[in-house]
Amino acid sequence: MGRFLVALALTVGFAVYAPALAQAAEDTRWQIEPCAEGTRALWLPRVDRAGTDISCTTEDARAVAVAEAIGSGSLMRMANVAVAGAQQVSDQSLTPESPCVLGAKGAIGNDIGTCVAA
């Protein structure tokens, strides 16, 4: 658990102090891809490299992926868990009308959104 907290602190610190990398473009919109019934858009920690992926899945499947990442002892995978959690929380404010950065992905309600040219 201690390593997880260190990874979380590093990730949150980077997110708080990092400058904005991109600005929302004016001529963009969210293209919505609905998730199947019983699933929702959830950010998942990657297994093989740093980062996250968004997928239509269940809360149970996400919980398994998070538990495996934390149990792996890998600082990278534990950091991925922290980033996935932060992305999920951040996406709670997204709506289909929210400004976006071309190519970005997000959880728009229960569905996956991709920022495309308007």
Secondary structure, 3 states (H helix, E strand, C coil): CHHHHHHHHHHHHHHHHCCCCCCCECCEEEEEECCCCCCEEEEEECCCCCCEEEEEECHHHHHHHHHHHHHCCCHHHHHHHHHHHHHHHHHCCCCCCCCECCCCEEEECCEEEEEEEC
